[in-house]
Amino acid sequence: MTLWNGWDIALLAGAGYFAVLMLVRLMRTRRERLLGRLRGEIELEKVRVHKLKKKQAARAKK
């Protein structure tokens, strides 16, 4: 069984902190991309619904 000294524990803690930090950064970037895409899709859907309602209103007037 290997005994761990202070440097081993410090390096392990530093590597763990760095790994978690990078994972959070990647997750935040992914979330922002996903939200941006969804916001764009929502805007396109709003435009589509608005055009559809205008078209239906024009048909109803005829």
N, C-alpha and C positions, 0 to 999 in steps of 0.2 A: 504494500500500500504506500502510495506516494504522499508525503507530507507537503502541505502548501505553506509557503512563507508569505510574508507581507506583500512582496512584489507580485507574486502569482495572483493573489486575491485582488490587488489593485488593478492589474492588467485585465483580469476577468470582469471586474466591475466596470472598467472603462470600455471594454469591448461590448458588454451588455448595454451600457448606456448609449453608445454609438449606434448599435443595432436598433434599439428601440427608437432613437431619434430619427434614423433614416426611414424606418418603417412608417412612422407617423407622417413624415414629410411625403413619402410616396402615397400614402392613403389620402392626405389632404389634396395633393395634386390630382389624383384620380377623382376625388369627390368634386372638385371644382370643374374638371372637364365634363363630368357627367351632368352636373347641374347646368352648365352652360349649354350643353346639347339639349337637355330637357327644356330649358327656357326657350331656346330657339324653336323647338317643336311646338311648344305651347303658343308662341307668337304666330307661327304658320297656321296652326289650327284656328286661332282666333280670326285670322284674315280669311281663311276658307269658310268659316261659319258666317262671317259678316257678308261675304260675297253670296253665299247660298241664301241668306235671308233677304238680301236685296233682290236676288233673282226670283224668289218666291213671292215677294211683295209686288214685283213687276207683273208676274203672272196673274196674281189675284186682281190687279187693276184692270186687266184685259177683259 
